[in-house]
Amino acid sequence: MFEMLKEKRRLLIEAELKPVQGARFQPTGFADLGAATYKTADGISMLLVESAQSVANRLEATIIGADSEILPELAGLSYVRVRMNGASDATTNSLVEAHRINSPFIISDKDFQEEFKADADYAKGRPLNWQKIAAALFKRDVNSLLHGVFMANLEDGRVKFARALSGFIEASGVREVVSGGVKNNPMDPSGSIRAQGHDKDVYSNVPYQRVEYTAEKITAFFNLDLGLLRSYALGDSAFDLLVGLALLKVRRFLESGLRLRTACDFDLAGALEVTEPTGFDIPDEAPLLKQVQESISAVAGMFNDPPVPELAVKTVAK
């Protein structure tokens, strides 16, 4: 399915989007900054609708179920589950932890850390063998190779893998839509009547300003670094799994995950366009899923046995 990609440098994808209703939409906002607006060199007004960090999180979420575990149809993919005891009895895993396999709840396990270092041929004061480290990551958490990982909690923090799959959404020809509203207290607009023991200033009428945007064009962009995946030298079956999984995530995000916020709900305005390499068409979700399932079986020997080991981690409250 991906034969023509095996010698290509990258796979670039674009998808034009449109609001599902009306013309207005609410972009992502940043603390102390608000919406990220800017101009191109030729003066076109632009807006960052969704950042690379946010799109990465949304792509990851496409294969995770309501129980924070891998969806049943993708059983067999490698990741690490953690059962806590002590201050917390929660369960977590490398799919949902902010730093994936670098989570302190995972990498703090001494046996896990030593086994990882042995597989990765990792030692302080010695050059890194990136292909062995990639194989060690693939064995334990295949998604870390797609979405990147910075193992700051491992020894001297030298292991860092960039995202192989990245994406963002931006809008061009944008204009502000300024509106407003008010949070009403129908009983006491002054806010002087308060619940005993809760004396925060949240009671009175509170007017607010709201800024949304319209755009001439909204585009989602995705970049899959094929050269980076090949550099890991994991073999054709592992390459096919990583590419198939990446494209499955892109498909699912665009077809079912575009309600980004209450006032930011998009739909596809046309077909996905591959801008590089020319001549490659992205399969639909069903054949992609079938390919990924077949690839999981083909690389099963490269994963942990079982593919989802479970660690027990003692937790304390501080």
Residue pairs with C-beta under 8 A, 6 or more apart in sequence:
1 240
1 244
1 283
1 287
1 291
2 239
2 240
2 243
2 244
4 277
4 279
4 280
5 11
5 226
5 243
5 277
5 280
6 226
6 230
6 236
6 239
8 226
8 276
8 277
9 226
9 227
10 223
10 224
10 225
10 226
10 227
10 276
11 223
11 224
11 226
11 243
11 274
11 276
11 277
11 280
12 221
12 222
12 223
12 224
12 274
12 275
12 276
13 221
13 222
13 223
13 224
13 250
13 272
13 273
13 274
13 275
13 282
14 219
14 220
14 221
14 222
14 272
14 273
14 275
15 219
15 220
15 222
15 254
15 268
15 270
15 272
15 273
16 217
16 218
16 219
16 220
16 268
16 269
16 270
17 169
17 218
17 219
17 220
17 258
17 266
17 267
17 268
17 269
18 218
18 266
18 267
18 268
18 269
19 25
19 218
19 265
19 266
19 267
20 265
20 266
20 267
21 265
23 214
24 177
24 212
24 213
24 214
24 263
25 49
25 171
25 212
25 213
25 214
25 215
25 218
25 263
25 264
25 265
25 266
26 212
26 213
26 261
26 262
26 263
26 264
27 35
27 36
27 47
27 48
27 49
27 50
27 171
27 213
27 264
28 35
28 36
28 48
28 49
28 50
28 51
28 54
28 260
28 261
29 35
30 36
34 211
35 47
35 48
35 211
35 213
36 47
36 48
36 51
37 45
37 46
37 47
37 48
37 174
38 46
38 47
38 48
39 45
39 46
40 46
40 172
44 172
44 173
45 172
45 173
45 174
45 175
46 170
46 171
46 172
46 174
47 170
47 171
47 172
47 174
47 213
47 215
48 168
48 169
48 170
49 169
49 170
49 171
49 218
49 260
49 264
50 58
50 168
50 169
50 220
50 260
51 168
52 163
52 166
52 167
52 168
54 260
55 166
55 167
55 168
55 169
55 220
55 253
56 147
56 148
56 163
56 165
56 166
56 167
58 253
58 257
58 260
59 147
59 165
59 167
59 249
59 250
59 253
60 95
60 143
60 147
60 249
61 257
62 248
62 249
62 252
62 253
62 256
62 257
63 70
63 71
63 74
63 77
63 95
63 245
63 248
63 249
63 252
64 70
64 71
64 95
64 96
65 71
65 72
68 91
68 92
68 93
68 95
68 96
69 81
69 93
69 95
70 77
70 79
70 95
70 308
73 289
73 293
74 292
74 293
74 296
76 296
76 297
76 300
76 303
76 307
77 142
77 143
77 245
77 296
77 303
77 307
78 138
78 139
78 140
78 141
78 142
78 303
78 304
78 307
78 308
79 93
79 94
79 95
79 140
79 141
79 142
79 143
79 307
79 308
80 93
80 94
80 101
80 106
80 112
80 140
80 141
80 308
80 309
80 310
80 311
81 91
81 92
81 93
81 308
81 309
81 310
81 311
82 91
82 92
82 93
82 103
82 105
82 106
82 310
82 311
82 312
82 313
83 89
83 91
83 310
83 311
83 312
83 313
84 90
84 91
84 92
84 105
84 313
84 314
84 315
85 312
85 313
85 314
85 315
86 314
86 315
86 316
87 315
87 316
87 317
88 315
92 103
92 105
93 308
94 100
94 101
94 103
94 106
94 140
94 141
94 143
94 144
95 143
97 103
97 105
97 106
99 149
99 150
99 152
99 153
100 141
100 143
100 144
100 147
100 149
101 107
101 137
101 140
101 141
101 144
101 149
101 151
102 149
102 150
102 151
102 152
102 153
102 154
103 153
104 153
105 311
105 313
105 315
106 112
106 311
106 313
107 113
107 116
107 151
107 153
107 154
108 153
108 313
109 311
109 313
112 309
112 311
113 154
116 122
116 136
116 140
116 154
117 123
117 154
117 155
119 132
119 135
119 136
119 139
120 129
120 132
120 133
120 135
120 136
120 159
121 129
121 132
121 133
122 128
122 129
122 133
122 154
122 155
122 159
124 155
124 156
128 158
128 159
130 231
130 232
131 231
131 232
131 233
131 234
133 159
133 161
134 145
134 161
134 232
134 233
134 234
135 232
135 234
135 302
137 144
137 145
137 149
137 161
138 145
138 232
138 234
138 238
138 302
138 303
139 302
139 303
139 304
140 304
140 309
141 149
142 241
142 242
142 245
142 303
143 245
144 161
145 161
145 164
145 229
145 232
145 242
146 163
146 164
146 165
146 242
146 245
146 246
146 249
147 163
147 164
147 165
148 161
148 162
148 163
148 164
149 159
149 160
149 161
150 157
150 159
150 160
150 161
151 157
151 159
151 160
162 225
162 228
163 225
164 224
164 225
164 228
164 229
164 242
164 246
165 222
165 223
165 224
165 225
165 246
165 249
165 250
166 222
166 223
167 220
167 221
167 222
167 223
167 250
167 253
168 220
168 221
169 218
169 219
169 220
169 221
170 218
170 219
170 221
171 213
171 215
171 216
171 217
171 218
171 219
172 215
172 216
172 217
172 219
173 215
173 216
173 217
174 213
174 214
174 215
174 216
175 213
175 214
175 215
176 211
176 212
176 213
177 211
177 212
177 213
177 214
178 209
178 210
178 211
179 209
179 210
179 211
179 212
180 207
180 208
180 209
180 210
181 207
181 208
181 210
182 205
182 206
182 207
182 208
183 205
183 206
183 208
184 205
185 191
185 203
185 204
185 205
187 193
188 203
188 204
189 204
189 205
190 204
191 201
191 203
191 204
191 205
192 203
193 203
194 203
212 263
218 266
218 269
220 254
222 250
224 243
224 246
224 247
226 243
229 239
229 242
229 243
230 239
232 238
234 242
234 302
235 299
237 295
237 298
237 299
238 295
238 299
238 302
240 291
240 295
240 298
241 292
241 295
241 296
241 298
241 299
244 288
244 291
244 292
244 295
245 292
247 282
247 283
247 288
248 285
248 288
248 289
248 292
250 272
250 282
251 282
251 284
251 285
251 288
252 285
254 268
254 272
255 268
255 285
258 265
258 266
258 267
258 268
259 265
259 266
260 266
272 282
274 280
274 281
274 282
282 288
283 291
300 307
